Amino acid sequence: MADFPTERELGVLRDGLGDLRREFAEAAGAAAAFETQGAAAFTQVAREQQRGSEAAAAFSRSFIGAFEDIAVHGRSLSTVLEGLARDLARFAVGQAFSGFGGGSAGELSPANITFNVRASDAPSFQKSETQIAAMLARASARGARNL
């Protein structure tokens, strides 16, 4: 004669099956939440990758334009380097503040910063480059505080 489970044993099996169903439901909910979070993270990574690509393209255009101005258009090195410095400063400030208020780097309005330097000769002017760079950094920081 075959042994059949008792009512008590069937009750234990039913309880165990109910517990297993609840655990599977919780696991499915966790998997769905993980999928949602993963999709959001992927979207953010893709957005940042696009932003990085656009920044790299803008950066390279500045350098290509500078070298083209020297080689093709015969512009002076100092004039081209001044323009390149302005472009790179604008680029750096734009990248630092992109995303504020939902804007992007292209939506920032350009700022004019003027430095008046008096030097008796070229070597003394070259020595003042560090001071000029520090002044530019302070001016950019002041402008950033006013955004």
C-alpha positions in Angstrom: 0.0 0.0 0.0 1.3 3.5 -0.9 1.9 6.1 1.7 -0.1 9.3 1.2 0.8 12.5 2.9 -1.2 13.3 5.9 -3.3 16.5 6.1 -0.7 18.0 8.4 2.1 17.2 5.9 0.0 18.7 3.1 -0.5 21.9 5.2 3.2 22.2 5.7 3.7 21.8 1.9 1.1 24.4 1.1 2.7 26.8 3.6 6.1 26.2 2.0 4.7 26.7 -1.5 3.0 30.0 -0.4 6.3 31.2 1.1 8.1 30.3 -2.1 5.5 32.2 -4.2 6.0 35.3 -2.0 9.8 35.0 -2.4 9.5 34.7 -6.1 7.2 37.8 -6.2 9.7 39.8 -4.1 12.6 38.6 -6.4 10.6 39.7 -9.5 9.9 43.1 -7.9 13.6 43.5 -7.1 14.6 42.4 -10.7 12.1 45.0 -12.1 13.6 47.7 -9.9 17.1 46.7 -10.9 16.1 46.9 -14.5 14.7 50.4 -14.1 17.7 51.6 -12.2 20.0 50.0 -14.8 18.2 51.7 -17.7 18.4 55.1 -15.9 22.1 54.6 -15.3 22.7 53.6 -18.9 20.8 56.7 -20.1 22.9 58.9 -17.9 26.1 57.3 -19.1 25.0 57.7 -22.7 24.2 61.4 -22.1 27.6 62.0 -20.5 29.4 60.2 -23.3 27.6 62.4 -25.8 28.5 65.5 -23.8 32.1 64.3 -23.6 32.2 63.8 -27.4 30.8 67.2 -28.1 33.3 68.8 -25.7 36.2 66.9 -27.4 35.0 68.1 -30.8 34.8 71.7 -29.6 38.3 71.4 -28.0 39.8 70.0 -31.2 38.1 72.6 -33.4 39.8 75.3 -31.3 43.3 73.8 -31.9 42.7 73.0 -35.6 41.5 76.6 -36.1 44.6 78.0 -34.3 47.0 75.9 -36.4 45.1 76.7 -39.6 45.4 80.5 -38.7 49.1 80.1 -38.4 49.9 77.8 -41.3 47.3 78.9 -43.9 46.4 82.4 -43.0 49.8 83.5 -41.9 48.6 85.1 -38.6 51.1 85.8 -35.9 51.8 83.2 -33.3 51.1 85.6 -30.4 47.7 86.7 -31.9 46.7 83.1 -32.5 47.8 82.0 -29.0 45.8 84.8 -27.4 42.7 83.8 -29.4 43.3 80.1 -28.5 43.6 81.1 -24.8 40.3 82.9 -24.9 38.6 80.0 -26.7 40.0 77.5 -24.1 39.0 79.7 -21.2 35.5 80.1 -22.6 35.4 76.3 -23.2 36.6 75.5 -19.6 34.1 77.9 -18.0 31.3 76.5 -20.2 32.2 73.0 -19.3 32.4 73.8 -15.6 29.0 75.4 -15.6 27.1 73.4 -18.2 23.9 71.9 -16.8 23.2 74.7 -14.3 19.5 75.6 -14.7 19.1 73.0 -17.4 21.4 74.9 -19.8 24.3 73.7 -21.7 27.8 75.1 -22.3 26.6 76.6 -25.6 24.0 78.7 -23.8 26.5 80.6 -21.8 27.1 84.1 -22.9 30.7 85.0 -23.6 32.6 87.2 -21.1 35.2 89.8 -22.0 38.1 90.0 -19.7 40.8 92.6 -20.4 44.3 92.5 -19.0 46.5 95.6 -19.3 50.1 94.6 -19.0 53.1 96.9 -19.0 56.4 95.3 -19.6 59.7 96.8 -20.6 60.7 93.8 -22.7 59.5 90.4 -23.9 61.2 88.3 -21.1 59.6 90.4 -18.3 56.2 89.9 -20.1 56.8 86.1 -20.2 57.5 86.1 -16.5 54.1 87.7 -15.8 52.2 84.8 -17.5 51.6 83.1 -14.2 50.2 86.2 -12.7 47.9 86.7 -15.8 46.7 83.1 -15.5 45.9 83.6 -11.8 44.1 86.8 -12.6 42.1 84.9 -15.3 41.2 82.2 -12.8 40.0 84.7 -10.2 38.0 86.6 -12.8 36.4 83.4 -14.0 35.6 82.4 -10.4 34.0 85.9 -9.8 31.9 85.4 -12.9 30.9 82.0 -11.9 29.6 83.3 -8.6 27.4 85.8 -10.4 25.8 83.1 -12.6 
